[in-house]
Amino acid sequence: MKKILFTLAAVCGTVWGSFAQTSASGTTSIIPSSPADHAQFSFGLEGGVTLNHVRGNSTAIWGASVKYELPIATKTLFTISAGYTYLPYTSFEKSFLKAEGNNSAGASFIPVKVGIKYYVSHGFFVEGQAGVAFAVKGPNYKTSFAWSPGVGYTFGNGIEVGARFENWSNSGALNQANLRLAYRF
């Protein structure tokens, strides 16, 4: 776990430091004209479904996330995101846990990921992220390595819609398909 967090911190520091230099005129060489041309934050609401054996415990996933995007090349952004994800338990899982003396209604996670986002055309993008999903609450889940490829579209008014497959693995896997509706500012 410490190695993963150290690697994420090193990547973030390297990318951030590479933008400390400016041109002779004191400005950066990137001229804002597309969603990939300037740094932005986005706040998004997320929802999805589980895809593998976890469906017996929970079939839905919902949450919220904040993402920071930093240009690193033409049409390419470095991303870092953090959020909150909740998996409500099915009635079968709730009754099973209740029999064991646990009245938990679901599991909670805080996923933290870094990645690369590439704009294929003006608004359409592909994205890949990797990081850690920290288990906050839930007897059946542990902190896990997380990775996710995705696609989406950024509209001119700041609205962004994305879809992704996500895998959290730690002695087993939690696979999920998610949608994210976000506002970029």
C-alpha positions as CSV (number, residue, x, y, z in Angstrom):
1,M,0.0,0.0,0.0
2,K,2.8,2.4,0.9
3,K,4.5,1.7,-2.4
4,I,1.4,2.5,-4.4
5,L,0.8,5.8,-2.5
6,F,4.5,6.7,-2.9
7,T,4.3,6.1,-6.6
8,L,1.1,8.2,-7.0
9,A,2.8,11.0,-5.1
10,A,5.9,10.8,-7.2
11,V,3.9,10.9,-10.4
12,C,1.9,13.9,-9.2
13,G,5.0,15.8,-8.1
14,T,6.8,15.2,-11.4
15,V,3.9,16.3,-13.6
16,W,3.2,19.3,-11.4
17,G,6.9,20.3,-11.5
18,S,7.1,20.1,-15.2
19,F,4.6,23.0,-15.5
20,A,6.7,25.4,-13.4
21,Q,8.6,26.7,-16.5
22,T,7.3,29.5,-18.7
23,S,8.3,31.0,-22.0
24,A,10.5,34.1,-22.4
25,S,7.4,36.3,-22.4
26,G,6.3,34.8,-19.1
27,T,3.3,32.9,-20.5
28,T,2.7,29.3,-21.1
29,S,2.6,28.0,-24.7
30,I,-0.9,26.6,-24.4
31,I,-3.6,28.8,-25.7
32,P,-7.1,27.9,-24.4
33,S,-9.3,26.8,-27.3
34,S,-10.5,23.3,-26.4
35,P,-11.4,21.4,-23.2
36,A,-7.8,20.1,-23.1
37,D,-6.0,23.4,-23.2
38,H,-6.3,24.6,-19.6
39,A,-6.4,23.3,-16.1
40,Q,-9.8,22.7,-14.6
41,F,-11.7,21.1,-11.7
42,S,-14.8,19.1,-12.2
43,F,-17.4,17.9,-9.7
44,G,-19.4,14.9,-10.7
45,L,-22.2,12.6,-9.6
46,E,-21.7,8.9,-10.3
47,G,-23.9,5.8,-10.6
48,G,-23.4,2.3,-11.8
49,V,-23.8,-1.4,-11.4
50,T,-21.6,-4.2,-10.1
51,L,-20.7,-6.8,-12.8
52,N,-19.3,-9.9,-11.1
53,H,-19.8,-12.2,-8.0
54,V,-20.3,-9.0,-5.9
55,R,-23.8,-8.7,-7.3
56,G,-24.9,-11.1,-4.6
57,N,-23.9,-8.5,-2.0
58,S,-24.6,-5.3,-3.9
59,T,-26.0,-4.5,-7.3
60,A,-25.8,-0.7,-7.4
61,I,-23.0,1.8,-6.9
62,W,-23.4,5.6,-6.4
63,G,-21.3,8.5,-5.3
64,A,-19.6,11.8,-6.1
65,S,-16.1,12.8,-7.1
66,V,-13.9,15.8,-7.7
67,K,-11.3,15.7,-10.5
68,Y,-8.4,18.1,-11.4
69,E,-7.1,18.1,-14.9
70,L,-3.8,19.6,-15.9
71,P,-2.6,19.9,-19.6
72,I,0.6,18.0,-20.3
73,A,0.6,17.9,-24.1
74,T,-1.7,18.8,-27.0
75,K,-5.1,17.3,-26.4
76,T,-3.7,15.4,-23.3
77,L,-4.4,16.0,-19.6
78,F,-3.0,14.6,-16.4
79,T,-5.9,13.8,-14.1
80,I,-6.1,13.3,-10.3
81,S,-9.5,12.5,-8.7
82,A,-10.9,11.6,-5.3
83,G,-14.5,10.8,-4.4
84,Y,-16.9,8.9,-2.2
85,T,-18.5,5.6,-3.4
86,Y,-21.3,3.8,-1.7
87,L,-22.5,0.2,-2.3
88,P,-25.9,-0.5,-0.8
89,Y,-26.3,-4.1,0.3
90,T,-29.0,-6.3,-1.2
91,S,-31.7,-7.5,1.2
92,F,-30.2,-11.0,1.3
93,E,-26.8,-9.6,2.3
94,K,-28.4,-7.3,5.0
95,S,-30.2,-10.3,6.5
96,F,-27.0,-12.4,6.4
97,L,-25.0,-9.7,8.1
98,K,-27.8,-9.1,10.7
99,A,-27.6,-12.8,11.6
100,E,-23.9,-12.2,12.4
101,G,-24.8,-9.2,14.5
102,N,-23.9,-6.5,11.9
103,N,-26.6,-4.0,10.9
104,S,-24.6,-2.4,8.1
105,A,-26.7,-1.2,5.2
106,G,-23.8,-0.9,2.7
107,A,-20.1,-0.4,2.1
108,S,-18.3,2.9,1.7
109,F,-15.1,3.7,-0.2
110,I,-12.9,6.7,-1.0
111,P,-11.3,6.1,-4.4
112,V,-8.2,8.2,-5.2
113,K,-6.8,7.9,-8.8
114,V,-4.4,9.5,-11.2
115,G,-4.5,9.1,-15.0
116,I,-4.3,10.4,-18.5
117,K,-7.2,11.9,-20.5
118,Y,-6.9,12.3,-24.3
119,Y,-9.2,14.3,-26.5
120,V,-9.7,12.4,-29.7
121,S,-11.8,15.2,-31.2
122,H,-12.9,18.6,-29.8
123,G,-15.2,17.2,-27.1
124,F,-14.8,13.3,-27.3
125,F,-12.2,11.8,-25.0
126,V,-10.7,8.5,-23.8
127,E,-9.3,8.2,-20.3
128,G,-7.4,5.7,-18.2
129,Q,-6.8,6.0,-14.4
130,A,-5.2,3.9,-11.7
131,G,-5.0,4.3,-7.9
132,V,-6.5,3.1,-4.6
133,A,-10.0,2.6,-3.3
134,F,-9.8,3.0,0.5
135,A,-12.4,0.9,2.3
136,V,-14.2,3.2,4.9
137,K,-17.1,1.0,6.0
138,G,-18.2,-2.6,5.3
139,P,-17.2,-6.0,6.7
140,N,-16.7,-7.7,3.3
141,Y,-14.4,-5.2,1.6
142,K,-10.8,-4.1,1.9
143,T,-8.7,-1.3,0.6
144,S,-7.9,-2.2,-3.1
145,F,-5.9,-1.3,-6.1
146,A,-8.2,0.5,-8.6
147,W,-7.9,0.9,-12.4
148,S,-10.5,2.2,-14.9
149,P,-10.6,2.9,-18.7
150,G,-13.4,5.1,-19.9
151,V,-14.8,7.4,-22.6
152,G,-16.9,10.5,-22.6
153,Y,-17.8,13.9,-24.1
154,T,-17.3,17.4,-22.8
155,F,-19.9,19.9,-23.9
156,G,-19.0,23.6,-24.5
157,N,-21.1,24.7,-21.5
158,G,-18.9,22.8,-19.0
159,I,-21.1,19.7,-18.7
160,E,-19.3,16.4,-19.1
161,V,-20.7,12.9,-19.5
162,G,-18.5,9.8,-19.1
163,A,-18.8,6.1,-18.9
164,R,-16.1,3.7,-17.6
165,F,-15.4,0.2,-16.5
166,E,-13.7,0.0,-13.1
167,N,-11.9,-2.8,-11.3
168,W,-11.0,-2.8,-7.6
169,S,-8.8,-5.8,-6.7
170,N,-7.5,-7.2,-3.4
171,S,-7.8,-10.9,-3.0
172,G,-10.7,-10.9,-5.5
173,A,-12.2,-8.2,-7.6
174,L,-15.1,-5.8,-7.6
175,N,-15.9,-5.0,-11.2
176,Q,-18.3,-2.2,-12.0
177,A,-19.7,-0.1,-14.9
178,N,-20.2,3.6,-14.0
179,L,-21.6,6.7,-15.5
180,R,-20.4,10.2,-14.4
181,L,-22.2,13.5,-15.0
182,A,-20.0,16.4,-14.1
183,Y,-19.6,20.1,-14.3
184,R,-16.2,21.5,-15.2
185,F,-15.1,24.9,-13.7
